[in-house]
């Protein structure tokens, strides 16, 4: 029983996290972010992109690939349609000779 409780606590920790890492994002398909392994993460209708220092990023200036995480906000409205999904962009990358190279700051 003790091992079961420890396992449950460890598995529940990511659910309580305020920031959920997505890893490398390679594109957008409809209302989903496409991750490097082809997995699609549905992010809803209302999306807001922010930078590492919590500044707004214009969605039209975003280029792929980049590393990102989802920000969970407990103060969001309970109505799912009224919520805004926050995507924090950590680093942008360029593909040079088949390799990912971290892009210099803009």
Secondary structure, DSSP 8 states (H G I E B T S, - for coil): -HHHHHHHHHHHHHHH-SEEEEEEEEEEETTEEEETTS-EEE--S-EEEE-TTS-EE-GGG--S-EEEEEE--TTS-SSGGG--EEEEEEEEEEEETTEEEE----
